[in-house]
Structure formats: C-alpha cells, structure tokens
Amino acid sequence: MIFQSLKRQPERYLGRWIGGCFLISMLSMSAQVPVAGGGPVEVNAIAAKVNGKVITRNEVSFLLAPRYAQLVTRYPRRGARFDAEFKEAKDAVLQELVDREIILSEFKELGASIKPFLIEEEIKRQMQELYNGDEAKFREELKKSRLTMDGYREMTKEKMIVQAMRSQQFKDVPPPLPGEIQTEYQKVKSDLRDMSKDVIDFQKIFIPASDAENPLSIPETQLALAEDIVRQINEGKSFDDLAKQYSKDAFAEAGGIQRGVPRTDLSPEFAAILFDTPVGTVAGPLLDPQGFTIIKPLKIIEGPAPGFDDKMREMLEERVRRKKTSAQYDRWIEGKRKRAMVEMRP
C-alpha cells in the first residue's frame, strides 16, 4: 500500500498502463540503463551551460524527485494537469540552478567561504522536510540520480552561497521592524515545525490494482472503480459505508479509520499530500504501489514549532528582508542573466 516506498512498485504492468513508474521516469532523465522498448539512456546528460559551467540532468532530477513523486501519486492518469505542474516544477529547478551558477562566479571572485557545519545543518533540514528524516530514502534518491553525498554537499554549499550573495547585495536595506518579524514568525512557524512529531487520524479506502475476487479486474478498471467511489462520496454517500463495502485492507470494517498515525510511518510523498489536505476533505484516488487510495484527514496534530530564539530571529529577519528586496533582486539577477552566456539543452 501507499505506506511503502515507491521503489516497491510493480513495474511490469504499472509502467505500461500508467505511462511509466516513478523509477523508470526518473532514470529516463539521467541514468544509462536500457529501458524496455528503447535503447540506452544518457548518463548525466547536460541540462544547461552557464558561462561554460555544466548543469547536469542528474542535478535537476534529484532536486525534482520529491515533487515528482507527489505528482505521480496525486495524478494516477497523468494528463494535462500533471504535465503542466511537472513542467512548472522542472523549469523552476533549472532556472534556480542557472541563477546559482551566475551568482557563484561573482562569489568566487570575492574569495569568501561557507562554514562546513552550516552546510551539514542545511542538509539535515532538507532531509527532514523532504524525506521525513529518512536518510535511507534520501540516499536512495541520490543513488538513482547518480549523485554522491559529496556531490550533494557541494550543491547545498552553492545554494547557501547564492543566499549569502543575495543578502550581501541588499545589505543596505533598512532592517525589518519587530512587528514585521513577529508577523513572519506566525506565518512560517508551522512550516518550520518538527515534522517528525506530526500525528494524524484519517480515513482510507484502498482499491488494489488487481482484485483476487474478480479475475477480470485490471489496473484500469480498478482505477475507474476508485474514481467512481470518490464521485459517490462527493454526492453525499457515507465514507464509512463505502470503506466497508469496497476497501481491501485491515481497516475496512472500521470504516477505514486509522488513528494516531505518525508522519514518519508514511511514505514522504503520501505524507506531503495527506498533511496538506484540509481536515474533512477527500483526496484521491492517489496512486499506490499496490493500487489506489482515497483519503480523508480527520484530525492533524502538528509537531512542535521552533522557539523564538536569536537564531530564529536572524533567519526571520533575512526572510523579511528578502521579501522587501524581491523586486530589486529580480531586476538585479535579470541584468546578470543578460550578460551571462546561458545555453539551455532540450
């Protein structure tokens, strides 16, 4: 079920009927493996060049992986919305990497540096936010994208350099007012909470990709069934009753209700969707490694928010300053882009 990693998805049939599974799709962007029905795929192909410096597709693939996993889960049939959201995410990642290279060239001329312990702290933060603190999952995605830990550490350092250069560029901006800092804290403290302590109650209906009780069932018909169940829920039918009638898991008789589930017990892509769905709202059908899942959050208990200490104040000041200077920054980086030699690869 969806509590398992996507790496366990049965590729034999899902790759055909749903347009390619997560693993094949990501590898087709960056790894040299023979994909069924085609020849070998390029290893670490070039996504762009900036002033002669190469941005690889491996880098793009790795940064896209968490978002891609969510989109695959959310849109079982792929389709126009999937394509549009994936393109938007990919374009944003590539533009971020291009801007990074533009700014790095200036940073190197200054001879400045980033302290190693700050880099390690940022990697831990990203691992917590994007992979529920699951280091094994994080390293698995590195491996898929043919990136080493040292390579990712370098990517993180470069990202932090860009942030530092942006702060330096607009250091003369008046400091944020106390009220602005408090307002920003209220806005972001939930996002900065300890997500590993999140707990949720929810209802779930699980429809397997193939049903042993129905020999004629195939993934396509099972997906159609899941979509029809969502339609019935939206028309006012009881989630409890439909779970008891259709769900094929251990919680069906209880109306699909599961209580006190830690976020860390869920796959990162499923957790991201589930905790972002408003309480009482139905989401799905979501693609599961074994079929399709319909969910409805009942109660969300978020992990503790960070305290308002000196370190938090410094970070909030930087966030407020960045918002105030966003228009200036856009003009500044656009000027840098015009002077840079940028070559995008298809």
C-alpha positions as CSV (number, residue, x, y, z in Angstrom):
1,M,0.0,0.0,0.0
2,I,0.9,3.6,-0.1
3,F,2.8,3.4,3.2
4,Q,5.6,1.7,1.3
5,S,8.3,3.3,-0.7
6,L,7.7,3.8,-4.5
7,K,10.7,1.6,-5.2
8,R,8.5,-1.4,-4.5
9,Q,6.0,-0.5,-7.2
10,P,5.4,-3.5,-9.6
11,E,6.9,-2.0,-12.8
12,R,5.8,-4.9,-15.0
13,Y,2.3,-3.6,-15.5
14,L,2.3,-0.1,-14.0
15,G,4.9,1.1,-16.4
16,R,2.6,0.2,-19.3
17,W,-0.9,1.3,-18.1
18,I,0.0,4.5,-16.3
19,G,2.7,5.9,-18.5
20,G,5.8,4.7,-16.7
21,C,6.5,4.3,-13.0
22,F,8.5,6.7,-10.8
23,L,11.7,4.8,-11.1
24,I,11.7,4.4,-14.9
25,S,10.6,8.0,-15.4
26,M,13.4,9.4,-13.3
27,L,16.0,7.1,-14.7
28,S,15.0,8.1,-18.2
29,M,16.0,11.6,-17.4
30,S,19.5,10.9,-16.1
31,A,20.7,7.3,-16.0
32,Q,22.3,5.0,-18.5
33,V,20.1,1.9,-18.3
34,P,18.2,0.0,-21.1
35,V,14.6,0.9,-20.7
36,A,12.0,-1.6,-22.1
37,G,11.2,-0.8,-25.7
38,G,14.1,1.5,-26.2
39,G,17.9,1.9,-26.3
40,P,20.2,3.1,-23.5
41,V,19.5,6.5,-21.9
42,E,22.3,9.1,-21.5
43,V,24.3,9.2,-18.3
44,N,24.4,12.6,-16.6
45,A,23.4,14.4,-19.8
46,I,23.8,18.2,-19.9
47,A,20.7,20.3,-19.0
48,A,22.3,23.7,-19.4
49,K,25.6,25.5,-19.6
50,V,26.3,28.8,-17.8
51,N,29.5,30.6,-18.7
52,G,30.9,27.3,-19.7
53,K,29.9,25.6,-16.4
54,V,27.8,22.5,-16.9
55,I,24.5,21.8,-15.1
56,T,23.7,18.1,-15.4
57,R,20.4,16.5,-15.7
58,N,21.3,14.4,-12.6
59,E,21.2,17.6,-10.5
60,V,17.9,18.6,-12.0
61,S,16.5,15.1,-11.5
62,F,17.5,14.9,-7.8
63,L,16.0,18.3,-6.9
64,L,12.8,17.3,-8.8
65,A,12.4,13.9,-7.2
66,P,10.3,14.8,-4.1
67,R,7.9,16.9,-6.2
68,Y,7.8,14.3,-9.0
69,A,6.9,11.6,-6.5
70,Q,4.0,13.7,-5.2
71,L,2.7,14.4,-8.7
72,V,2.8,10.7,-9.7
73,T,0.9,9.9,-6.5
74,R,-1.7,12.7,-7.0
75,Y,-2.4,12.1,-10.7
76,P,-2.8,8.4,-11.5
77,R,-3.8,9.1,-15.0
78,R,-1.1,11.8,-15.5
79,G,-2.8,14.0,-18.1
80,A,-2.7,17.8,-18.7
81,R,-2.5,18.9,-15.1
82,F,0.3,16.5,-14.3
83,D,2.2,17.7,-17.4
84,A,1.7,21.4,-16.6
85,E,2.7,21.1,-12.9
86,F,5.7,18.9,-13.7
87,K,6.9,21.3,-16.4
88,E,6.5,24.2,-14.0
89,A,8.5,22.5,-11.3
90,K,11.2,21.4,-13.7
91,D,11.5,24.9,-15.2
92,A,11.8,26.4,-11.7
93,V,14.5,24.0,-10.7
94,L,16.5,24.6,-13.8
95,Q,16.2,28.4,-13.5
96,E,17.3,28.2,-9.9
97,L,20.4,26.2,-10.9
98,V,21.2,28.6,-13.8
99,D,20.9,31.6,-11.4
100,R,23.1,29.8,-8.9
101,E,25.9,29.4,-11.4
102,I,25.6,33.1,-12.4
103,I,26.0,34.2,-8.8
104,L,28.7,31.7,-8.0
105,S,31.1,33.3,-10.4
106,E,30.9,36.6,-8.5
107,F,31.2,34.8,-5.1
108,K,34.4,33.1,-6.2
109,E,36.0,36.4,-7.2
110,L,35.4,37.6,-3.6
111,G,37.3,34.6,-2.1
112,A,34.6,34.0,0.5
113,S,33.5,30.7,2.0
114,I,30.7,28.9,3.9
115,K,31.4,27.2,7.2
116,P,31.1,23.3,6.8
117,F,28.9,22.9,9.9
118,L,26.3,25.2,8.4
119,I,26.2,23.0,5.2
120,E,25.6,19.9,7.3
121,E,22.8,21.6,9.2
122,E,21.1,22.6,6.0
123,I,21.4,19.0,4.6
124,K,19.7,17.7,7.8
125,R,17.0,20.3,7.4
126,Q,16.3,19.3,3.8
127,M,16.3,15.6,4.7
128,Q,13.7,16.3,7.4
129,E,11.5,18.4,5.2
130,L,11.5,16.4,2.0
131,Y,12.1,12.8,3.2
132,N,10.5,12.8,6.8
133,G,14.1,12.5,8.1
134,D,14.5,9.2,6.3
135,E,18.2,9.1,5.5
136,A,17.9,5.8,3.7
137,K,15.3,7.3,1.4
138,F,17.4,10.4,0.8
139,R,20.4,8.3,-0.1
140,E,18.3,6.1,-2.3
141,E,17.3,9.2,-4.3
142,L,20.9,10.3,-4.5
143,K,21.8,6.9,-5.9
144,K,19.0,7.0,-8.5
145,S,20.2,10.3,-9.8
146,R,23.9,9.1,-9.8
147,L,24.9,11.7,-7.2
148,T,27.3,11.2,-4.4
149,M,26.9,12.6,-0.9
150,D,29.9,14.8,-1.5
151,G,28.3,16.0,-4.7
152,Y,25.1,16.9,-3.0
153,R,27.1,18.6,-0.2
154,E,28.7,20.8,-2.9
155,M,25.2,21.6,-4.4
156,T,24.0,22.6,-0.9
157,K,27.0,24.8,-0.4
158,E,26.4,26.5,-3.6
159,K,22.8,27.1,-2.8
160,M,23.8,28.7,0.5
161,I,26.4,30.8,-1.3
162,V,23.6,32.2,-3.5
163,Q,21.6,33.1,-0.4
164,A,24.6,34.8,1.1
165,M,25.3,36.8,-2.0
166,R,21.7,37.9,-2.2
167,S,21.9,39.1,1.4
168,Q,25.2,40.9,0.7
169,Q,23.8,42.6,-2.4
170,F,21.0,44.2,-0.4
171,K,22.6,44.7,3.0
172,D,21.8,48.4,3.0
173,V,18.1,47.8,3.1
174,P,16.6,49.1,6.4
175,P,16.3,46.3,9.0
176,P,12.9,44.7,9.5
177,L,10.7,46.1,12.2
178,P,9.9,44.0,15.3
179,G,6.2,43.8,14.2
180,E,7.3,42.5,10.7
181,I,9.4,39.8,12.3
182,Q,6.6,38.6,14.6
183,T,4.2,38.5,11.7
184,E,6.6,36.5,9.6
185,Y,7.1,34.1,12.6
186,Q,3.4,33.4,12.8
187,K,3.3,32.7,9.1
188,V,6.2,30.3,8.9
189,K,6.4,28.6,12.3
190,S,4.2,25.7,11.2
191,D,6.3,25.1,8.1
192,L,9.5,25.1,10.4
193,R,8.0,22.7,13.0
194,D,9.5,19.4,13.8
195,M,7.5,17.4,11.2
196,S,8.8,14.1,12.6
197,K,6.5,14.6,15.5
198,D,3.4,15.1,13.3
199,V,0.5,12.7,14.0
200,I,-2.8,12.2,12.1
201,D,-6.1,10.5,12.2
202,F,-7.6,9.7,8.8
203,Q,-10.0,7.5,6.8
204,K,-8.8,5.5,3.9
205,I,-10.3,3.4,1.2
206,F,-7.8,1.1,-0.6
207,I,-8.5,-0.3,-4.0
208,P,-5.9,-2.9,-5.2
209,A,-4.6,-2.7,-8.7
210,S,-6.0,-6.2,-9.2
211,D,-8.7,-7.9,-7.2
212,A,-8.3,-11.6,-6.4
213,E,-12.1,-11.8,-6.0
214,N,-12.6,-10.5,-9.5
215,P,-10.4,-12.3,-12.1
216,L,-11.4,-9.8,-14.8
217,S,-10.1,-6.8,-12.8
218,I,-7.1,-4.9,-14.2
219,P,-5.5,-1.7,-13.0
220,E,-7.6,0.4,-15.5
221,T,-10.9,-0.9,-14.2
222,Q,-9.7,-0.7,-10.6
223,L,-8.8,3.0,-11.1
224,A,-12.2,3.6,-12.7
225,L,-13.8,2.0,-9.6
226,A,-11.8,4.2,-7.2
227,E,-12.8,7.3,-9.2
228,D,-16.5,6.2,-9.0
229,I,-16.2,5.9,-5.2
230,V,-14.9,9.4,-5.0
231,R,-17.8,10.6,-7.1
232,Q,-20.2,8.8,-4.7
233,I,-18.5,10.4,-1.6
234,N,-18.8,13.9,-3.3
235,E,-22.5,13.2,-3.9
236,G,-23.0,12.6,-0.2
237,K,-22.6,8.9,0.4
238,S,-21.0,7.8,3.6
239,F,-17.2,7.3,3.6
240,D,-17.6,4.7,6.3
241,D,-20.1,2.7,4.4
242,L,-18.1,2.8,1.1
243,A,-15.0,1.8,3.0
244,K,-16.7,-1.2,4.5
245,Q,-18.1,-2.1,1.0
246,Y,-15.1,-1.6,-1.2
247,S,-11.8,-1.2,0.8
248,K,-9.4,-4.1,0.7
249,D,-7.3,-3.6,3.8
250,A,-7.3,-4.4,7.5
251,F,-9.2,-1.2,8.4
252,A,-12.2,-1.6,6.1
253,E,-14.5,-3.0,8.8
254,A,-13.8,0.1,11.0
255,G,-14.8,2.4,8.1
256,G,-11.2,2.9,7.0
257,I,-10.4,4.9,10.2
258,Q,-6.8,4.9,11.4
259,R,-5.8,6.9,14.5
260,G,-2.6,8.3,15.8
261,V,-0.5,7.6,12.8
262,P,2.9,9.2,12.9
263,R,4.0,11.1,9.8
264,T,7.2,9.0,9.8
265,D,5.1,5.9,9.2
266,L,4.0,7.2,5.9
267,S,5.9,7.5,2.6
268,P,7.2,11.1,2.1
269,E,5.1,11.7,-1.0
270,F,1.9,10.4,0.7
271,A,2.6,12.3,3.9
272,A,3.1,15.5,1.9
273,I,-0.4,15.1,0.3
274,L,-2.2,13.9,3.4
275,F,-1.0,16.6,5.8
276,D,-1.7,19.3,3.2
277,T,-5.3,18.2,2.7
278,P,-7.7,20.1,4.8
279,V,-9.4,18.1,7.6
280,G,-12.7,16.7,6.4
281,T,-11.7,17.0,2.7
282,V,-11.4,13.9,0.4
283,A,-8.3,13.5,-1.7
284,G,-7.7,10.9,-4.4
285,P,-7.6,8.4,-5.8
286,L,-3.9,8.5,-5.2
287,L,-1.5,6.1,-6.9
288,D,-0.3,3.5,-4.5
289,P,2.5,1.0,-5.2
290,Q,-0.2,-1.7,-5.0
291,G,-3.3,0.2,-6.2
292,F,-5.2,3.3,-5.4
293,T,-6.0,5.1,-2.1
294,I,-8.8,7.6,-1.2
295,I,-8.2,9.5,1.9
296,K,-9.9,12.0,4.3
297,P,-7.9,13.6,7.2
298,L,-9.9,13.6,10.4
299,K,-7.5,15.3,12.8
300,I,-4.0,16.6,12.5
301,I,-1.6,17.2,15.4
302,E,1.4,19.1,14.2
303,G,4.9,18.7,15.8
304,P,6.2,21.5,18.0
305,A,7.1,24.8,16.4
306,P,10.6,26.2,16.9
307,G,11.2,28.7,19.7
308,F,11.8,32.3,19.0
309,D,15.5,32.5,19.9
310,D,18.3,34.6,18.4
311,K,18.9,32.1,15.6
312,M,15.2,32.2,14.7
313,R,15.2,35.9,14.8
314,E,18.2,36.1,12.5
315,M,16.5,33.8,10.0
316,L,13.2,35.7,10.1
317,E,15.0,39.0,9.5
318,E,16.6,37.5,6.4
319,R,13.2,36.3,5.2
320,V,11.6,39.7,5.7
321,R,14.5,41.4,4.1
322,R,14.3,39.1,1.1
323,K,10.6,39.8,0.6
324,K,11.3,43.5,0.7
325,T,14.0,43.3,-1.8
326,S,12.4,40.8,-4.2
327,A,11.6,43.3,-6.9
328,Q,15.2,44.7,-6.6
329,Y,16.6,41.2,-6.8
330,D,14.6,40.3,-9.8
331,R,16.0,43.4,-11.7
332,W,19.5,42.6,-10.4
333,I,19.5,38.9,-11.5
334,E,17.8,39.7,-14.8
335,G,20.7,42.0,-15.6
336,K,23.2,39.3,-14.7
337,R,21.3,36.8,-16.9
338,K,21.6,39.1,-19.9
339,R,25.3,39.4,-19.5
340,A,25.9,35.6,-18.9
341,M,26.4,33.0,-21.6
342,V,23.5,30.6,-20.9
343,E,22.8,27.6,-23.2
344,M,19.7,25.6,-22.4
345,R,19.6,22.0,-23.7
346,P,16.3,20.4,-24.8
